[in-house]
Amino acid sequence: MNQFENQVVLVTGGGAGIGLRAAEKFVRHGARVIITGRRQAALTQAVHATPGLGYVVADAGNPSDAARTIDEVVHRYGRLDVLVNNAGAGAILPLPDAGFAQINEIFSVNVIGPSLLASAALPHLKQSAGNIVNVSSTFGHKAGAALSHYAASKAALEHLTRCWALELAPDGIRVNAVAAGPTETDFLSERMKLSAEQIESVKASERARIPLGRRGLPEDVAGWIVSLASPDAAWITGQVFTVDGGLNVS
């Protein structure tokens, strides 16, 4: 149960949903964990509920927050062993409606943010022979109408995963990704800005298309994030593990 004893883990977008469940699991396995997010109230609530968690208010889409976040983690704990790039942005965005602002926000959070965080974390991950787990989506490798820019950003993250794995292997750093299917989080409301009616329509459509007949729970995905970061996965790198109830093969 103490696979991560004395290790330090950073989970972006950790105030709720998949990120929070993963952070809690890391704590239960002995890690000291920092979560990030834009909403201080959510972060404070999470930290009070789970001793062993700390937080940094940071926006994964803000370039200036990347180095500051890594510096704060290392200042507090003196090291970094695992970086989980979980924060995500998306939109149902038909091509005629796709403007610069919407496209830029999606790629800033899903591609640029993880890249800058990984770059800032690299010296510390080299020292600890640590690893990176990126959180992608089924739609990083499955086409979806009106999801082109979200899907493209996740496809980019998956290919960054493979390229970083090759580049960083000589330093003993592993890089993998978990591609999550539709999951019961606040993503549709908070990040995709859908109305209650739109959310229920999307959920009903997804349930009908997922072979196992339901949307995922944060716990369904979080366990795989922790597993890929653990010593049990010491010979796994450059892989994208899809956890989506079979949606990717439907």
N, C-alpha and C positions, 0 to 999 in steps of 0.2 A: 504493500500500500504506500510505500515511501519511495516510489520510483524517481521522484523529483526532489528528494531531500537536498537542501542547500542550493537548489537551483532557483533562478529568477526568470519569470515568464512575463512577457508583455502581450496583452490581448487588446487590440484596437476594437472600437465599437463594443465594448464590454459591459455597457450599462444595462443591457436587456438581451433577451433572445438567445441565439446560439452562442454569442460571445460570453454572456454572463454564465450560461450553463458550463461552458468550457472552462472558464476561470474558476468556478466553484470546484470542478473536478480536479483541476491542477492543484488547488489548495488541499483537497482531500488526499492527494498523493504526495503532499509534503512541500510543495513549491511556495515560494513567496511571489505573489502575483500583483501586477499593476494593470488596471483596466483604464481605457481612455474612452472619451465620448465628448459630445458637445454640451450635454445637459447635466449640469452639476447636481441638480436635485436627484436625478436617476442614479448617478454615480455614488452620491452620498448614501442613498438608500441601500444600494447594493453592498457597499462597504460595511454599513452598520449590521446588515443581515449575515454577513460572512466574515468572521475574524480571519485575518490572513490576507485580505484584499486591501490594496491601496489604489488610489486613482490619480490621474492627471487629466485635467480638462484640456482637450485638444481636438482639433478638427482634422480628420485624415485628408481632407481636400485642401487644406491650407499649407502651402509649401514651407512656410516659416515654422510650423509646429513640429515638423519631423525631427530635426536635430535637437530642438528643445525637449521633446519627449524622451528621446534616448538619453540625453544628458541628465535629465531628472531621475530616470530609472537608475542609471549607474551611480549618480550622486547618492541616492538613498541606499542602494544595496551593494554597490561596488562591482557588479558584474551583470551580464545578461546571457541567458542560456537559450531561451526560446522566444522567437518573435512570431506571433499569430496575427496575420493581416486579415482581420475579419470585417472591419468596417466596410460598408458598401453603399452605393447609390444606384438608383435606377429610375426608369420612367417608362410608362406605356407611351411611346412616342412614334406615331406614324410619320413616315418620311416627309410628307408635305408640311408637318408641324415642327420639324427638327430645326431648331435655331442654334446659334453659337452657344448661348448661355446654357441651354439644357445639355447639349453634347459635352461642353467643357466641364460642367459639374460632374457628369457621370465618369468621364475619364480622369478628372482630377482625383476623385475618391478611389476609383477602382484600379487605376493603373499608375498614375503619377505618385499618389500617396504611398502605396506599398513600395514603390521603387525608391523613393527618398528615405523612407524608414529603414529599408533593408540596407541601403548604402550607409546611412548613419550608424546602423547597428553593427556593420561588418567587422570593425576592429575588435569589438567585444565578443562577437560570435566566434571569431578566429581564436581568441584566447581561451574560450570555453569549449571549443569544438561543438558549438551549438547547432541549432537548426531553425528553419523557417517553415511555417505552415501557412499557406495562402488559402483563403476561402473563396472558391469560385461558385459556379452555378451550373445546373444541367444545361442551361442555355449558353454556356461557354463552348459547347460542342453540339448543340441541337438548335436548329433554326426555329424562330418564333416570330410570327407576324407582329408588327408594331413594337418589337423588342430589339430592333437591329443594333442600336447603339449600346444598349445595355449588354446584349449578347456579345457584341464585338469587344467591349471592354473586358468581359470575362474570358473571352478567347485569348485576348492579349495577356491576361494574368496567367492563364494556363501555360502559354508558351514562355512567358517569363520564368515560370516555375521550372520548366525543362531546361531552359538555357542557363539559369542560375545554378541548377544542380550540376551541370557540366563544369561551369566556371569555378564553382566553389568547392567541388569535391577534393581538389588537392589540399585545401585548407581544413579538410575534415568536417565541413559544414554540409548537412543534408537539407534539401529543399523539396517539399511535397505540397500537394494541394488536396483539399476536399471540395468536391463539387456538390453543393447542396441543392436538393429539389425544393419544391414549394413547401414552406415550413410555417408553422403557426407562430409568427412573431408580429411585431408592429411595422414590418417593412412596407407593406402595402399602404398603410396610412401615413407613417412618418416619412418614408423616403419616396414612395411613388405618389403620394398625395392624392390617393383615390378616395372617393366618397364611400359612405357605408354601403350604398346600393351597388356601386362598382366593385367593391371588395367582395361582397357576397356572390356576385356574378362570376368573378374571377375564380373564387374558391370552388364554386360548384363545377365550373368547367375543368379545373385541375383535378378535382376528386374523380370526375368521370374519366379522365385520361390516364390516371396513375394506376398501373396494374394491381397494386396492392390495396387500392380502394380508399386511400386516405392521404391527406396532407401530413407532412412530417411534424414531429415535435422537436423542439430545440435539443432535447437529450439524444434524439436519434443521430444527430450530426455531431454534437459536442464530443461524444465518446470517441469518434474516429479522429477528431483533431488531436485529442490527448494521446491516443494510441500512436499516431504517426510521429508525435514529438517524443515518445518514450524510448527507452533503451531497447524495448522489444522490436522496434523498427530500425535497428541500427544498420541494417543492410538494405534499406529502402530509400531511394532518392530519385527525383525526377518523375514522380508518379502523380497522377490525378485520380483520386478515388471518388467515384460517383455514389452518392447516398441519396436516393430519390424515389424509393419504392418502385423502381423499374421504369420510370417515366422516360429515361433516355433511350430505352429500347422499344418503346411503344410507337 
